Amino acid sequence: MGASTTFVLLAELFWGLAGRGVGILMADGWDAFVVSFYRVASGLLCVLIWIILRPQSRGLTNRQYRRNG
């Protein structure tokens, strides 16, 4: 099994776990807006950590992607 397939399977697993967690929180009386806010915040945090750990491959240090002028 390739790395791409593994990442897709992991994403599917985490998506299902997150959905289950949301169901539990909503059943406990959490507002949908609050749950959505925390899901977005945690996703943004993961992306920021990824960018910090791998800046050379994300276009942050590559001059080709910068505007001249």
C-alpha positions as CSV (number, residue, x, y, z in Angstrom):
1,M,0.0,0.0,0.0
2,G,1.4,3.4,-1.0
3,A,1.8,6.5,1.1
4,S,-1.0,8.3,-0.6
5,T,-3.5,5.5,0.1
6,T,-2.3,5.4,3.8
7,F,-2.9,9.2,4.1
8,V,-6.4,8.9,2.6
9,L,-7.3,6.1,5.0
10,L,-5.9,8.1,8.0
11,A,-7.9,11.2,6.8
12,E,-11.1,9.0,6.6
13,L,-10.5,7.6,10.0
14,F,-9.9,11.0,11.6
15,W,-12.9,12.4,9.8
16,G,-15.1,9.7,11.2
17,L,-13.7,10.1,14.7
18,A,-14.3,13.9,14.5
19,G,-17.8,13.3,13.4
20,R,-18.4,11.0,16.3
21,G,-17.0,13.5,18.7
22,V,-19.2,16.3,17.3
23,G,-22.2,14.1,17.8
24,I,-21.3,13.5,21.4
25,L,-20.7,17.2,22.1
26,M,-24.0,18.2,20.4
27,A,-25.8,15.6,22.5
28,D,-24.2,17.1,25.6
29,G,-25.7,20.5,24.7
30,W,-22.8,22.2,22.9
31,D,-23.8,24.8,20.3
32,A,-23.1,24.0,16.7
33,F,-21.2,27.3,16.2
34,V,-18.8,26.5,19.1
35,V,-18.1,23.0,17.9
36,S,-17.5,24.3,14.4
37,F,-15.2,27.0,15.7
38,Y,-13.1,24.5,17.6
39,R,-12.9,22.1,14.6
40,V,-11.7,25.0,12.4
41,A,-9.3,26.2,15.0
42,S,-7.7,22.8,15.4
43,G,-7.4,22.3,11.7
44,L,-5.8,25.7,11.2
45,L,-3.4,24.9,14.0
46,C,-2.4,21.6,12.2
47,V,-1.8,23.5,9.0
48,L,0.3,26.2,10.7
49,I,2.4,23.5,12.4
50,W,2.9,21.8,9.1
51,I,4.1,25.1,7.5
52,I,6.5,25.8,10.3
53,L,8.0,22.3,10.1
54,R,8.3,22.2,6.3
55,P,8.7,25.8,5.0
56,Q,11.0,24.9,2.2
57,S,8.5,22.8,0.3
58,R,5.4,25.0,0.7
59,G,6.5,28.0,-1.4
60,L,7.4,30.2,1.6
61,T,11.1,30.3,0.8
62,N,10.9,29.5,-2.9
63,R,11.7,32.7,-4.9
64,Q,9.7,31.4,-7.9
65,Y,6.4,32.1,-6.1
66,R,7.3,35.6,-4.9
67,R,6.2,38.6,-6.8
68,N,8.9,40.8,-8.2
69,G,8.4,44.5,-8.0
